[in-house]
Amino acid sequence: MASLRSTARISRPADEVWKTVSDAAGISAWFPGIEHATATDGTRSCTLVGGHELHEDVVNVDHDLRRFQYTITSGMPVEYHLGTVDVLENGPEGALVVYSTEITPNSLAELIGPSIEGGVQGLKAHLEGGS
């Protein structure tokens, strides 16, 4: 199993960052490559640039910990996947976002690694007004 992690310090209050991260259907506003997303009843469907679809189960939205977890269920040849986005306070007006992924087969790490890095940087740009 491959484990990946990307982080970003965001100059916005942690609660504001969490509001964006915890909106499962809002991911297309900040995650590069996702054109559209819908979320209902614990599932999320993401339409990627080019029309490819990913389907995910949202397995945990913990408002106290500010933790969002999901698994890819179809659209990518995964044997196991768990994506976790944690939003931590970083001073009164800042947040640290930690996006980690566990994935099997390991070969998918080369594809997912740049994607999650793009995700945290996209979130930072979106919230700090740079997108």
FIKOLZA-1660 file (N, C-alpha, C; in steps of 0.1 Angstrom, whole numbers, plus 5000, padded with zeros to 4 digits):
% residues 131
   i   px   py   pz ch aa at
   1 5008 4988 5000  A  M  N
   1 5000 5000 5000  A  M CA
   1 5009 5012 5000  A  M  C
   2 5006 5022 4991  A  A  N
   2 5013 5034 4991  A  A CA
   2 5006 5045 4999  A  A  C
   3 5014 5053 5006  A  S  N
   3 5008 5064 5014  A  S CA
   3 5014 5077 5009  A  S  C
   4 5005 5086 5007  A  L  N
   4 5009 5099 5002  A  L CA
   4 5004 5110 5011  A  L  C
   5 5011 5122 5011  A  R  N
   5 5006 5133 5019  A  R CA
   5 5010 5146 5012  A  R  C
   6 5001 5156 5012  A  S  N
   6 5004 5169 5007  A  S CA
   6 4998 5179 5017  A  S  C
   7 5005 5190 5019  A  T  N
   7 5000 5200 5029  A  T CA
   7 5001 5214 5023  A  T  C
   8 4993 5223 5029  A  A  N
   8 4993 5237 5025  A  A CA
   8 4989 5245 5037  A  A  C
   9 4996 5256 5039  A  R  N
   9 4991 5266 5049  A  R CA
   9 4983 5276 5042  A  R  C
  10 4971 5279 5047  A  I  N
  10 4961 5287 5041  A  I CA
  10 4958 5299 5050  A  I  C
  11 4959 5311 5045  A  S  N
  11 4957 5323 5053  A  S CA
  11 4942 5327 5054  A  S  C
  12 4935 5317 5059  A  R  N
  12 4920 5319 5062  A  R CA
  12 4917 5311 5074  A  R  C
  13 4907 5315 5082  A  P  N
  13 4904 5308 5094  A  P CA
  13 4900 5293 5091  A  P  C
  14 4904 5285 5100  A  A  N
  14 4902 5270 5099  A  A CA
  14 4887 5267 5096  A  A  C
  15 4878 5274 5103  A  D  N
  15 4864 5271 5101  A  D CA
  15 4859 5274 5087  A  D  C
  16 4865 5285 5081  A  E  N
  16 4861 5288 5067  A  E CA
  16 4867 5278 5057  A  E  C
  17 4879 5274 5060  A  V  N
  17 4885 5263 5051  A  V CA
  17 4877 5250 5053  A  V  C
  18 4873 5247 5065  A  W  N
  18 4865 5235 5067  A  W CA
  18 4852 5235 5060  A  W  C
  19 4845 5247 5060  A  K  N
  19 4833 5248 5053  A  K CA
  19 4834 5245 5038  A  K  C
  20 4845 5249 5032  A  T  N
  20 4847 5245 5018  A  T CA
  20 4850 5231 5016  A  T  C
  21 4859 5225 5024  A  V  N
  21 4863 5211 5023  A  V CA
  21 4852 5202 5026  A  V  C
  22 4843 5205 5036  A  S  N
  22 4833 5196 5040  A  S CA
  22 4821 5196 5030  A  S  C
  23 4821 5205 5020  A  D  N
  23 4810 5205 5010  A  D CA
  23 4814 5196 4999  A  D  C
  24 4810 5183 5000  A  A  N
  24 4814 5173 4991  A  A CA
  24 4811 5177 4976  A  A  C
  25 4800 5183 4973  A  A  N
  25 4796 5186 4960  A  A CA
  25 4804 5199 4955  A  A  C
  26 4810 5206 4963  A  G  N
  26 4817 5218 4960  A  G CA
  26 4832 5216 4955  A  G  C
  27 4836 5204 4954  A  I  N
  27 4850 5201 4951  A  I CA
  27 4855 5207 4938  A  I  C
  28 4846 5208 4928  A  S  N
  28 4850 5213 4915  A  S CA
  28 4854 5228 4915  A  S  C
  29 4850 5235 4926  A  A  N
  29 4854 5249 4927  A  A CA
  29 4869 5251 4930  A  A  C
  30 4876 5240 4935  A  W  N
  30 4889 5242 4940  A  W CA
  30 4899 5230 4936  A  W  C
  31 4894 5219 4931  A  F  N
  31 4902 5208 4928  A  F CA
  31 4905 5207 4913  A  F  C
  32 4917 5210 4909  A  P  N
  32 4920 5210 4894  A  P CA
  32 4916 5197 4887  A  P  C
  33 4910 5198 4876  A  G  N
  33 4907 5186 4868  A  G CA
  33 4893 5181 4870  A  G  C
  34 4886 5186 4880  A  I  N
  34 4872 5182 4883  A  I CA
  34 4863 5193 4877  A  I  C
  35 4856 5189 4867  A  E  N
  35 4847 5199 4861  A  E CA
  35 4833 5201 4869  A  E  C
  36 4829 5190 4874  A  H  N
  36 4815 5190 4881  A  H CA
  36 4815 5179 4891  A  H  C
  37 4808 5181 4902  A  A  N
  37 4806 5171 4912  A  A CA
  37 4792 5172 4918  A  A  C
  38 4786 5160 4921  A  T  N
  38 4774 5159 4928  A  T CA
  38 4776 5150 4940  A  T  C
  39 4768 5153 4951  A  A  N
  39 4769 5144 4963  A  A CA
  39 4755 5142 4968  A  A  C
  40 4752 5130 4971  A  T  N
  40 4739 5126 4977  A  T CA
  40 4740 5114 4985  A  T  C
  41 4734 5113 4996  A  D  N
  41 4733 5101 5005  A  D CA
  41 4747 5094 5007  A  D  C
  42 4757 5102 5010  A  G  N
  42 4770 5096 5013  A  G CA
  42 4778 5091 5001  A  G  C
  43 4774 5095 4989  A  T  N
  43 4782 5093 4977  A  T CA
  43 4785 5106 4970  A  T  C
  44 4796 5105 4962  A  R  N
  44 4800 5117 4954  A  R CA
  44 4804 5112 4940  A  R  C
  45 4799 5119 4930  A  S  N
  45 4803 5116 4916  A  S CA
  45 4810 5128 4911  A  S  C
  46 4822 5126 4905  A  C  N
  46 4830 5136 4900  A  C CA
  46 4832 5134 4885  A  C  C
  47 4829 5144 4877  A  T  N
  47 4832 5144 4862  A  T CA
  47 4845 5152 4860  A  T  C
  48 4855 5144 4855  A  L  N
  48 4868 5150 4852  A  L CA
  48 4868 5157 4839  A  L  C
  49 4878 5166 4837  A  V  N
  49 4880 5172 4824  A  V CA
  49 4882 5161 4814  A  V  C
  50 4875 5161 4803  A  G  N
  50 4875 5150 4793  A  G CA
  50 4863 5141 4795  A  G  C
  51 4855 5142 4805  A  G  N
  51 4843 5134 4807  A  G CA
  51 4844 5122 4815  A  G  C
  52 4856 5117 4819  A  H  N
  52 4858 5105 4828  A  H CA
  52 4851 5107 4841  A  H  C
  53 4844 5097 4846  A  E  N
  53 4837 5098 4859  A  E CA
  53 4844 5090 4870  A  E  C
  54 4845 5096 4882  A  L  N
  54 4849 5089 4894  A  L CA
  54 4837 5088 4903  A  L  C
  55 4835 5077 4910  A  H  N
  55 4825 5076 4920  A  H CA
  55 4831 5073 4933  A  H  C
  56 4826 5079 4944  A  E  N
  56 4832 5078 4957  A  E CA
  56 4822 5076 4967  A  E  C
  57 4826 5070 4978  A  D  N
  57 4818 5069 4990  A  D CA
  57 4824 5079 5000  A  D  C
  58 4816 5088 5006  A  V  N
  58 4820 5097 5016  A  V CA
  58 4818 5089 5029  A  V  C
  59 4830 5085 5036  A  V  N
  59 4829 5076 5047  A  V CA
  59 4829 5083 5060  A  V  C
  60 4834 5096 5061  A  N  N
  60 4834 5103 5073  A  N CA
  60 4835 5118 5071  A  N  C
  61 4826 5125 5077  A  V  N
  61 4826 5140 5078  A  V CA
  61 4825 5143 5093  A  V  C
  62 4837 5146 5099  A  D  N
  62 4837 5149 5113  A  D CA
  62 4839 5164 5115  A  D  C
  63 4829 5170 5119  A  H  N
  63 4829 5185 5121  A  H CA
  63 4838 5189 5133  A  H  C
  64 4839 5181 5143  A  D  N
  64 4847 5184 5155  A  D CA
  64 4862 5183 5151  A  D  C
  65 4866 5173 5144  A  L  N
  65 4880 5171 5140  A  L CA
  65 4883 5179 5128  A  L  C
  66 4873 5183 5120  A  R  N
  66 4874 5189 5107  A  R CA
  66 4882 5179 5098  A  R  C
  67 4876 5167 5097  A  R  N
  67 4882 5156 5089  A  R CA
  67 4871 5151 5079  A  R  C
  68 4875 5151 5066  A  F  N
  68 4867 5145 5055  A  F CA
  68 4874 5133 5049  A  F  C
  69 4867 5122 5049  A  Q  N
  69 4873 5110 5043  A  Q CA
  69 4864 5104 5033  A  Q  C
  70 4870 5098 5022  A  Y  N
  70 4863 5092 5011  A  Y CA
  70 4871 5081 5005  A  Y  C
  71 4864 5072 4998  A  T  N
  71 4870 5061 4991  A  T CA
  71 4865 5062 4977  A  T  C
  72 4874 5058 4967  A  I  N
  72 4871 5057 4953  A  I CA
  72 4865 5043 4951  A  I  C
  73 4852 5043 4946  A  T  N
  73 4846 5030 4944  A  T CA
  73 4845 5026 4930  A  T  C
  74 4846 5035 4920  A  S  N
  74 4847 5031 4906  A  S CA
  74 4852 5043 4898  A  S  C
  75 4857 5039 4886  A  G  N
  75 4863 5049 4877  A  G CA
  75 4878 5049 4877  A  G  C
  76 4884 5042 4886  A  M  N
  76 4898 5040 4887  A  M CA
  76 4901 5026 4892  A  M  C
  77 4911 5019 4887  A  P  N
  77 4913 5005 4891  A  P CA
  77 4920 5004 4904  A  P  C
  78 4913 5008 4915  A  V  N
  78 4919 5007 4928  A  V CA
  78 4915 4994 4935  A  V  C
  79 4924 4988 4943  A  E  N
  79 4920 4977 4951  A  E CA
  79 4916 4982 4965  A  E  C
  80 4923 4993 4969  A  Y  N
  80 4920 4999 4982  A  Y CA
  80 4923 5014 4980  A  Y  C
  81 4915 5023 4986  A  H  N
  81 4917 5037 4986  A  H CA
  81 4911 5043 4998  A  H  C
  82 4918 5052 5005  A  L  N
  82 4912 5061 5015  A  L CA
  82 4919 5074 5014  A  L  C
  83 4911 5084 5011  A  G  N
  83 4915 5098 5010  A  G CA
  83 4910 5105 5023  A  G  C
  84 4919 5113 5029  A  T  N
  84 4916 5120 5041  A  T CA
  84 4921 5135 5040  A  T  C
  85 4912 5144 5043  A  V  N
  85 4916 5158 5043  A  V CA
  85 4913 5163 5057  A  V  C
  86 4923 5168 5064  A  D  N
  86 4922 5173 5077  A  D CA
  86 4925 5188 5076  A  D  C
  87 4917 5196 5083  A  V  N
  87 4919 5210 5084  A  V CA
  87 4922 5214 5099  A  V  C
  88 4934 5218 5101  A  L  N
  88 4939 5221 5115  A  L CA
  88 4941 5236 5116  A  L  C
  89 4938 5241 5129  A  E  N
  89 4941 5255 5131  A  E CA
  89 4956 5258 5131  A  E  C
  90 4959 5270 5125  A  N  N
  90 4973 5274 5124  A  N CA
  90 4973 5289 5128  A  N  C
  91 4970 5292 5140  A  G  N
  91 4969 5305 5145  A  G CA
  91 4955 5310 5143  A  G  C
  92 4951 5322 5148  A  P  N
  92 4937 5327 5147  A  P CA
  92 4932 5329 5133  A  P  C
  93 4940 5332 5124  A  E  N
  93 4936 5335 5110  A  E CA
  93 4942 5325 5100  A  E  C
  94 4946 5314 5104  A  G  N
  94 4952 5305 5095  A  G CA
  94 4948 5290 5097  A  G  C
  95 4951 5282 5086  A  A  N
  95 4948 5268 5087  A  A CA
  95 4959 5260 5080  A  A  C
  96 4961 5248 5085  A  L  N
  96 4970 5239 5078  A  L CA
  96 4961 5228 5073  A  L  C
  97 4962 5225 5060  A  V  N
  97 4954 5215 5054  A  V CA
  97 4964 5203 5051  A  V  C
  98 4960 5191 5056  A  V  N
  98 4968 5179 5053  A  V CA
  98 4959 5170 5045  A  V  C
  99 4963 5167 5033  A  Y  N
  99 4956 5158 5024  A  Y CA
  99 4964 5145 5023  A  Y  C
 100 4959 5134 5028  A  S  N
 100 4966 5121 5028  A  S CA
 100 4958 5111 5020  A  S  C
 101 4965 5102 5014  A  T  N
 101 4958 5091 5007  A  T CA
 101 4966 5078 5009  A  T  C
 102 4959 5067 5011  A  E  N
 102 4964 5054 5011  A  E CA
 102 4958 5047 4999  A  E  C
 103 4966 5040 4991  A  I  N
 103 4961 5034 4979  A  I CA
 103 4969 5022 4975  A  I  C
 104 4961 5012 4969  A  T  N
 104 4966 5000 4964  A  T CA
 104 4959 4998 4950  A  T  C
 105 4966 4995 4940  A  P  N
 105 4980 4991 4939  A  P CA
 105 4990 5003 4940  A  P  C
 106 5002 5001 4944  A  N  N
 106 5012 5011 4946  A  N CA
 106 5014 5020 4933  A  N  C
 107 5013 5013 4922  A  S  N
 107 5015 5020 4909  A  S CA
 107 5006 5032 4907  A  S  C
 108 4995 5033 4914  A  L  N
 108 4986 5044 4912  A  L CA
 108 4991 5057 4920  A  L  C
 109 5000 5055 4929  A  A  N
 109 5006 5066 4937  A  A CA
 109 5012 5076 4927  A  A  C
 110 5018 5072 4916  A  E  N
 110 5024 5082 4907  A  E CA
 110 5013 5091 4901  A  E  C
 111 5001 5086 4899  A  L  N
 111 4990 5093 4893  A  L CA
 111 4984 5102 4904  A  L  C
 112 4981 5096 4916  A  I  N
 112 4974 5103 4927  A  I CA
 112 4983 5114 4934  A  I  C
 113 4996 5112 4935  A  G  N
 113 5004 5121 4942  A  G CA
 113 5003 5135 4937  A  G  C
 114 5006 5137 4924  A  P  N
 114 5004 5151 4918  A  P CA
 114 4990 5156 4919  A  P  C
 115 4980 5147 4919  A  S  N
 115 4967 5152 4920  A  S CA
 115 4963 5158 4933  A  S  C
 116 4968 5151 4944  A  I  N
 116 4964 5156 4957  A  I CA
 116 4972 5169 4960  A  I  C
 117 4985 5170 4955  A  E  N
 117 4992 5182 4956  A  E CA
 117 4985 5194 4949  A  E  C
 118 4980 5191 4937  A  G  N
 118 4972 5201 4930  A  G CA
 118 4959 5205 4937  A  G  C
 119 4954 5195 4944  A  G  N
 119 4942 5198 4952  A  G CA
 119 4944 5207 4964  A  G  C
 120 4955 5205 4971  A  V  N
 120 4957 5214 4983  A  V CA
 120 4961 5228 4977  A  V  C
 121 4969 5229 4967  A  Q  N
 121 4973 5242 4961  A  Q CA
 121 4961 5249 4955  A  Q  C
 122 4952 5241 4949  A  G  N
 122 4939 5247 4943  A  G CA
 122 4930 5252 4954  A  G  C
 123 4930 5245 4966  A  L  N
 123 4922 5250 4977  A  L CA
 123 4928 5263 4982  A  L  C
 124 4941 5263 4984  A  K  N
 124 4947 5275 4988  A  K CA
 124 4945 5287 4979  A  K  C
 125 4946 5285 4966  A  A  N
 125 4944 5296 4956  A  A CA
 125 4929 5300 4957  A  A  C
 126 4920 5291 4958  A  H  N
 126 4906 5294 4958  A  H CA
 126 4902 5303 4970  A  H  C
 127 4907 5299 4982  A  L  N
 127 4903 5306 4994  A  L CA
 127 4911 5319 4996  A  L  C
 128 4923 5319 4991  A  E  N
 128 4931 5332 4993  A  E CA
 128 4928 5342 4981  A  E  C
 129 4919 5338 4972  A  G  N
 129 4916 5347 4961  A  G CA
 129 4925 5347 4949  A  G  C
 130 4933 5336 4948  A  G  N
 130 4942 5336 4937  A  G CA
 130 4937 5328 4925  A  G  C
 131 4925 5323 4926  A  S  N
 131 4920 5315 4914  A  S CA
 131 4910 5322 4906  A  S  C
% end
